[in-house]
Amino acid sequence: MMKNITEQLILSLAPNSAAAANGKKISSGGGFINRFRSEDGTFFMGECKGSGKNPYVTSADYIDENHPVFRCSCPSRQFPCKHSLALMYEMMTDKEFSMCEIPEDILSKRAKLAAKAAKAENAETAEAEQTEKKKAAAKKTASSAKKKKFKKQLEGLELCEKAIKELISAGLGTMGGASLSNYQELSKQFGDYYLIGIQRLFNRLIIEITEYQKDNLESHYDAAIDTLEKLNSLIKKSRKYITEKIDNDDPALDDTALYEELGGNWKLTELEAIGKCVKNARMVQLSFWVNFDDARKEYIETGAWIELNSGKIYLTKNFRPLKSLKHIKADDSVFGAADIPVMAVYPGEGNVRARWDNASFSELSAEDFSKLRSYASTSVKAEIKSIKNFLQNAMSRPVIYKLIAFSEVDKVGEKTVLKAKGDDTVELKDFDEYETMTDRLKMLPDKKLLENGVMLCGFHYDNAENRICAQPMCIIPDSENAVVRLLY
């Protein structure tokens, strides 16, 4: 049984073109005295004329079909040598080979190679088994650590619930003087219980009550009540979630916003692993702003982006705590389009957070602007109806961002009003935690920007007006391809 030998194969095995040419010359010149092959077609051997008295013995061992072993008695340091290549030319041209037994020294060498391969395979298998054992042990350790963390969090939730009940029973006004320092100390303890979300809300409660005691403004008292509602809601949802995780012996990550509220920090790989990613995203930043969160003691730099393939609006967040401000690079406004191979998105509802590692940037095209405008709603009423439940949810963000196609922005009495293309209206009013943007509409260089365009609006519930209002963030005019930002 001859091998399927081609000249291309010989050339690929030759150490150089000269060796291949010399091998071909030996074969075509009748350089072989004898040719032999084994019955099973795994061994070929030839006696080739050389410069000395005795012929050279050259062989090709195909016990491993993909990795033949060439041997020759000549003194050449090339491998394979010209005689081995000549033997392959003999095989390629279907020269006659006599049958022979495989020599004992070849069988012995095969046995040694097989033993060596088996030893390597056993070592590889043992290493793989050891790696798997380490992974299993690490997984078991991580699982045990998560269970301990869950139990610790339950203890912290009980402590928080007890403190809230005592505070409500005594009245919010009692959070002052000596008791205030006790509540501040309690807030620090929530960090030890891995309850970051609880700690943040509790800090906000302390801040609002402290401000209320200074100025007696109802807005601080209302904000304190709102924070208490969020605390109660977070405690209930967290307790239910953690209890189910413990009962089901399930420490795995979930597609839930509670993970972050309970002190977790998502890695991009973890978000991708649970399917929270968008591939080949084309993102355009519509607005950018910075605010300081006193409860967290950090600056939060936020970007509002639209993904042009879907029309969804996402947020990017860059957190810069005061204690490490100089070590964390500040974000900034981004112009143009960001093309992102893989974008991770966070669990949650509304305008969820997005992150990515790599992006390339390009100018916005007329087609991009056309797409952007096409995603704008012509009805404020329809948008308010869809977001009302979202804004009423104690655990939701207080603002949700939507694109509205408008016919005009005008003054109605003392109020600034946006009139949608569908003829319904919404009051434009700044959200308390943001910088002023509504007044900047008066500063626009061209008043035509307030007619027939698209506006990114931050819808929020205004307690003073007792209704949903919208904060203007940017304008995309119909008359030109531009994004006119009201901030940064």
N, C-alpha and C positions, 0 to 999 in steps of 0.2 A: 504494500500500500504506500504509494509515493505521496509526498506532501505537495500542497499547492504552493509552489514557489514562483514568484514573479521577480523580474529584474528590479522593479521598484522596491520590493522588499529587501533584496540583496543590497541595493544602494543605501537604503535606510539603516541597514545593520553595519555597513562598512565604516571603518574609522575615518576613511577619506576616499576621494574619487580614484586616486592612484591605486590603492589597494584593490578596489573593485575591478579596475581595468586589468590589473595584473592577474587577478583570480580568473577573470573571463579568458584571458590569453592562455593561462595554464590549461583550462578546460578545453578550449577550442583547439589547442595544439597537441592534444592527446597526452597530457601530462600524467594521467592516472594509469597505474599498472593494474590495480584491482579495485573493485567497488563491492561493498557488502551492505546488507541491511537486515534488520531483525524482522521476523515474521509479523510482529504486532505493529510495525511501522513507527516505532519510537526511537530507533537507533540507526544511524547511517555512518559508515566508515569507508575511508579510501586510503590506498597506498599511492603516494604521489612522488614522482621523480624530483630529486633535489640536487643541490650542488655537491653533495657528498656521495660516498659509496653506497650507503643504504637509503632506501626511500623514506620519506616522512610519512608518519601515520597520523591522519587527521580524522576527527569524528564530530558528529552533531547529535546531541542527545535531546530528544523531544518528549521526555517524560512529562515535562510541563509545557504544554502546547504553545503557550504565550510567551514563555521565557526559555528558549532553547539554549543549551550549554555547548559551546564549541571548545574542542581541545586539539592540540597539535604538538608533535614532537620536534617541530622546528624551533630554532632559537629566537624567532621574531618576538618583539615586545608589543607589536600591534595586536589588537583584539577586536574582532576576529582577524586572524592573519589571512594572507592571500590564499593559502592552501584551503582554509576553511571556507572562504568565499568561493573558491574554485569547486569545492565539493557541492556547494549549493547550486552552482551553474550546471554541474553534472546532473543533479536532481531535477533542475528546471527543464533540461533538454531530454529528459526521459531516457538517460543512458541505462544500460543494463546493470542491475545490482544483484549479486549472488546472495542467497540466504545465509545467515550466520546466527550463532548464539550470541547473546549479549555478553561481552567479556566480564569476568569476575570483578576486575578492578572498577569497572563502570557501575556494576550492581552495588559494590561496596560504597562508592561515592554517592550513588543515589540514596542509599540507606542513611548515610551521614547527613545528606541534605534534608531528607525527610524528617530525621530526628531533630535537626536544627529548626526546621519549620514548625514542627509540632511543639517544640519547646517555646518558640516565640509565640505561637498561637495560644498555648496554655498560659503563658505570662500575660498576654493581652487579655485573655478571658478573665484571669485572676484579677488583673488591674481594673477591668470593667466591673467585675463583681464587687470589688472593694469600693469603687466609685459609687456604685448603686447603693451599697450599704451606708456609705457616708451621707449620700443624698437622703436616704430613708431616715437616718439618725437625725440629720439636720431638720428634715421635715417634721419629725416627731417632736424635736426640741422646740421648733417654731410653733407647732400646734399647741404644745403644753404652755408655752409663754403667752400665746394669744388667749388661751382659756383663763390663765391667771389674770391677764389684763382685763378680760371681760368681767370677771368677778370683782376686780378692783373698781371698775367703772360703775358696776351696779351699786357698790357701797357709796361711791361719790354721788350717784343720782339720788339715793335715799337721803344723804346729808343735805343736798341742795333742796329737795322737796320739803324737808323738815324746816329748813331756814325760811323758805318762801311762805309756808303756812304760818309760821310764827310772825313773820313780817306783815302779812296781810291781816292777821288777827290783831296785832298791835297798831297797825296803820303805817302807811309809808312815811309819814312825817316823823316817825320815831327813829328813822335811819339817820342819825345825826349825833354829834358830840362823841362820847366815849364809844357808843355802839357802832359808829361809822368805822372806827379802826378795827373792830371785831369783824365786821363784814368784809373789810379789805383783806384781813388775814384769812378769812374763809375763802375768798376768791383765789388767793394764792394756792390754797390747798387743792382746789379743783385741778390745778396743773399736775399735782402728784397723783391724782386719780385718772389721769389721761383724758380729762374732759375739757378740751380746748374750746369747743363751741359754747359749753356751759360757762366757762370762765370768762369768755369774751362778752357774753350777754350779761353776766353778773356785774362785770366792770362797767358796762354801759348803764345798768340800772343804778349803780352807785353814783356815776357821773350825773345822770339826769336828776336824781333826788338831791344831790349836793347843789346843783345849779338852781333847783326849785327853791331850796331853803335860802338861797342868796337873793333871788329876784322875784319869787312868788309868781312867775309866769306860768300860765296854764299849759303852755306848749311843752314845758319840761315835765310837768305832771302827766300829761297825756302820753308823752314819749316813754315815761317810766311804766305806765300801765301797759302800753304796747309791748315793751320789753318783757314784762312779767308774763304776758300771754305767750310770747315766743318761748320763754323759759319753760313754762308748763307744757307747751306742745312738744318741745325738744325732749324733755324728760320722759314723757309718755311714749313717744316714738322710739327713743333710744332704748328704754327699758324693754319694750316689746321686741325690738330688733335683737338686742343682746341675749335676751332670754331664749329666743328661738335658735340663735346660733349655738348656745350652750346645750339646749335640749337635743338639737339635731347633730351635735358633735361636728359642727361645720365651721371651721375657722377661715374658710376660703374668702377671697375678696368678692364683693358684690357690686352690682350696678346700682349703687345708691349714694345719694348725697350725704347720708348719715356718716359715711366712712370718714370724711373730712371733719365733720362736726365732732366726731369722737376721737379726734387727734391724729387721724391718718394723713399721710402725705403721698399722693399718687405719684408713681413713677410712669414715665411714658410707656415703658415696656409692659407695665401692669395694665394700663388702659388699653393698649393694643391687644393684650392677651384676652381681655373680656369683650373684645369687639368694638371698643369705643374709639374708632378712628375713621377718618375720611381720607380717601386716596385721591391724589391729583387735584387738590383743592386750589382754587384761584381766589385769593382773598384781597379785599380792598378795605383799607381803614377809612372809616367815615368820620370818626371823632376820637379825641384823646383828651384825657383830663387827669388831674392829680388831686387827691384829697387826703387829709390826715385823719386817721382813725384813733381817737384819743383812748378808746377802750383797749385797742391792740398796741398802742404806742408805736405806730408805724405809718409810713406813707404808702398809699396804694395808687399805683399808676395803672390806669385802665384804658384800653383801646376798644372801640366798638367797630367790628368788621362785618362785612357782608361777603358770603361765599357765593361767587357768581354762577356756579353750576346748579345751586339749589335755592338761592335766595334767602338762606337762613342767616340770621345775625348772631354772631358769636362775640364773646368778650375775651380779651387777654388781660391778665393780671400780673403785675410785678410788685411784690411786697418788699418794702425796705424798712425794716425795724430801726428805730433810733439808735439802738446799741450797736448796730452793725452797718450803719448808713454808708460809711466810706468804703465798705468792702463789697457792696452790691451795686453793680452798674445800673444807672438810671435808664429807663425806657424813654422813647421820644416819639413824636409824630412820624408816621410813615406815609409817604406819597407814592402813587403808582400801584401796581398790582404785585402781590407776592404769590408765586407759584410754588406750591408745597407738595412734595411727593407723598408724605404721610403726615397727617395732622391728627393729633390725639385730642379727643373731646371728653370733658368731664361729665359724670352722671348728674342728672338734675332736669329741671323743667325751665322753659323760657329761654333766655339768652345764656346758654351754658358757656363755661370757660373752655378755651382752646389753647393748645400749646404745640410747638413743633421745634425740631432741632435744625432743620435745613430748609432754606428757601432761596429761590432766585427772583430777582425783581425786574420788572419791565414797565414801560409806559402804558397808561390806559388807552385803549383804542375806542373808536366810535362804537364798535360792537359791544364793548364792555359797558359803556354808558347806556346804551340801548337796553341791555340786559338789566342793568341796575334799576333803571326807571320802570321796567316791566314788572318788577316785584312790588311796587308801591300799591297800597290799597287806596281806593277812591272813596271809602266810607269810614269815617271816624266811629260812627255808631257800631258798625260791625266789629271793628277792632276792640272797642271798649267792652262790647258784649263778650268777646272771646277771652279778654284778659281780666275781667272782673273777679272771677273765682281765684285766679292766680294771685292777684294783689291782696285778696282777702285771706289767703293762706298765711298763717302766722310764720311758717318756715320759709316762705318765698322771699326773694329779693324785693325791696320796696319799689323798684323801677323796672319796667320792661320796655324794650326799644323796638319801634316799628317804623316802617317807611310809609309816609302818607303823601299821596298826590294831591296838591292843593291848587285852588284857583286864585286865592289871595290871602294875605295877612293884613288885618286891619284893626283899628281901635273901635271898641264898642263901649262907650262911656270911659271908664278908667281901665278897662280890661283890654288886653291884646288877644285877639281871636284868630285862629286859623280856620279858614273855610275850605273844606275838602272838595274835590272835584264832584263828589256826589251831593254837594250843597249842605251837608251837615257840618257842624262846627265844634271846636273844642277850645277852651281857654288855654293860652300859652302862659305858663307860670313856672318859675324856677323851683326845683326840689331843694329843700333846706340844706342838704349835705353837699350840694354842688356850688361851684362858682356861678355868679350871675351870667346868664346868657340871653334872657329875654330882652333886656335893655340894649343888648348889642345889635338887635335888629334895627334900631334907630340909627346905628352908626354905619350901616352898609353903604358903600359908595354909590351904588346904583339901586334906586328904589324898585326898578323892574324885577329885581331878584325876589321881591315879595309877591310876584304874580306868576301863576302858571309854572310850577316847579314841583320838586319832590323834597320833602323834609324828613330828616331822621328825628323822631320824637321820642323822648323818654317819658312814658306814661306813668303817673304816680297818683296815689290817693292823697288829696289835700284835706286835712282835718278841719281847717278853718272854713273852707268852702263846702266841705262835706260832699265832695264829688271828685271824680277823676279829672286831672289836668295833665297837660303835656309840656315838657321842657324842650325847647328847640335846641338841636345839637348841630345840625348842618343843613345846607340847602344844595340840591342838585338842580340847577335851572334847566328849563326846557330849551332855552335859546343858545346855550353853549355847553360844551363838554367840560365841566369843572365841578369840583366839590368845594363849596364855600363853607369853611368851618367857622363856628362862632366862638371857638376856644382853641388856642394853640394851633 
